[in-house]
Amino acid sequence: MRFLIRTRIPAEPGNKLIQDPNFLTKLEEYMNKVKPEASYFMPIDGQRSCAFIVNVERNDQVPAMVEPLFQWMGANVDVIPVMNFDELRNGLRNR
């Protein structure tokens, strides 16, 4: 199942992250671990934010994907099930 993992990083933890010279390396390591189909970086409600589209085969994979964002980034994290248009069309046909 495909999920959107959306983060919002408060200013103080975000400022510390950006000052860390290893920030981009750590972010790349995280992304190599969770293997997102897509990743985006943007401000949401005035906070630094990231969005990752990930495929989750089992629900027990979710904690390993989100805990680093809570602990390392100090982020607020939402995990939202998402689908593409083909999946929506198939789901509506099967109702």
Sequence and secondary structure as in RCSB ss.txt:
>XXXX:A:sequence
MRFLIRTRIPAEPGNKLIQDPNFLTKLEEYMNKVKPEASYFMPIDGQRSCAFIVNVERNDQVPAMVEPLFQWMGA
NVDVIPVMNFDELRNGLRNR
>XXXX:A:secstr
 EEEEEEEE HHHHHHHHH TTHHHHHHHHHHHH  SEEEEEEETTEEEEEEEEE SSGGGHHHHHHHHHHTT  
EEEEEE   HHHHHHHHHT 
